[in-house]
Amino acid sequence: MQSIKIIQQTQKAFTLLELIVVLLIISLISFLTLAIVAKEDNKKKERVEILNLKDNLLKSSKNQNSTFFCIAQNSKCFIATDEKVISYAGVVKLSKEMEVYSLDEDTRLKKLDDFGKYRDEKISFAYKLYANGSAQPIILKDESGAYFIPSYFGEVLKAKDVDEARALWVDDEYDLKDSGAFY
């Protein structure tokens, strides 16, 4: 009897299953890498909240008169200068139910709710910044409380309610008036 030799062939190519597994691994690694890069980009963007509203916007206004405003219940925000209107690149974290107040000539609270329209959408919030580093003094009220944003110096002050924020505004106004009385 003749001996039959079984010749084993060595595998010269990848199977389809092996190729699919390699593609899945490469896809997973690239997806995770891109997700990490995207997260870092979001961290680098300025996050605008009530407590840092004035400081962040003054940095981005580049020493010129500008107005920061939001439409669609504070979900889309823009910066308007004398020259153009551009979309705000930072992350905006303002309440959809935020109320804006100012003081009239008799230091009474006046609720501001008509800021005009932009692209046929109602402007829900507007905040003016000036080239000299000052800004429009306002009181903002949301679910977490009321906040007084001073015009010139100092930090944003949190209050229990709008009346307490009004008192902070009046005190701040008189402090500025009396600051040079002894010269």
Beta strands, then each sheet from edge to edge (+ up, - down):
strand 1: 47-48
strand 2: 66-71
strand 3: 76-81
strand 4: 85-87
strand 5: 91-92
strand 6: 99-103
strand 7: 109-112
strand 8: 117-118
strand 9: 121-129
strand 10: 138-142
strand 11: 145-149
strand 12: 157-159
sheet 1: 1+ 5+
sheet 2: 4+ 3- 2+ 9- 8+
sheet 3: 7+ 6- 10+ 11- 12+
end
